[in-house]
């Protein structure tokens, strides 16, 4: 489909790996810091690259360690779980995760998995964005006890990763031109089961919705929402308590806000 060449820029979360019974044999020596452990798949060593494995590992661990400090301050909560990072070849990534073709990274069960193709070159800026995005998922999962709805999870991760995917604005404009905002129930459990052609709009709406909440309630409100979920409060009750409106009202005003944005000529949601 025409979206596919763009969708590889997206990363995501899974509730369960479709291929979770698969394992990566012959994983090689690990690199560690107090909070992270990094593995390279066997096939990544068989390819030529300008950067050495150690240079990639040092960059990844330095990025994750600085991001840990940043996110701890942002949410005013300190993650304690050690996170595993796996760099795999594209073939290993597909086999290990069973992920859709449009994914470029994955977070699941305290593991970040990223495909590397050194033959095509490794862009450290893009790698840094992917690490920030996926580690946001890890922090959110820990703070919320895995109960954060996917739309807010993906929205926060996109907000924190840095540069915004250029496909999001046009996709959201196209969607809102003939539809209301997507019901939050569509975006509750991850985007891997959505029809491929609406995935960009789903990511875009998630980012737009998250920005709307941040402008009004800040990351303190979002952190409190996560804690409410962790403490057993229902999603509906947590939303109303921390964001001061019910979800149906939020989606109605969201449709209005997105249409106003679409008319404004702004590039990013």
Secondary structure, DSSP 4 states (H G I P E B T S, - for coil): -TTHHHHTTEEEE-SS-TTTT---TT----EE-SSEEEEE-GGGGGS--SS-HHHHHHHHHHHHHHHHHHHHHHHT----S-EEEEEE-HHHHHHHH---TTEEEEEETTEEEEE--GGG---HHHHHHHHHHHHHHHHHHHHHTT-S-HHHHHHHHHHHHSSPPTHHHHHHHHHHTTSPPPPGGGGSS-STTS-GGGHHHHHHHHHHHHHHHHHHHHHHHHHHHHHHHHTT--HHHHHHHHHSS-HHHHHHHHHHHHHHHHHHT-S--
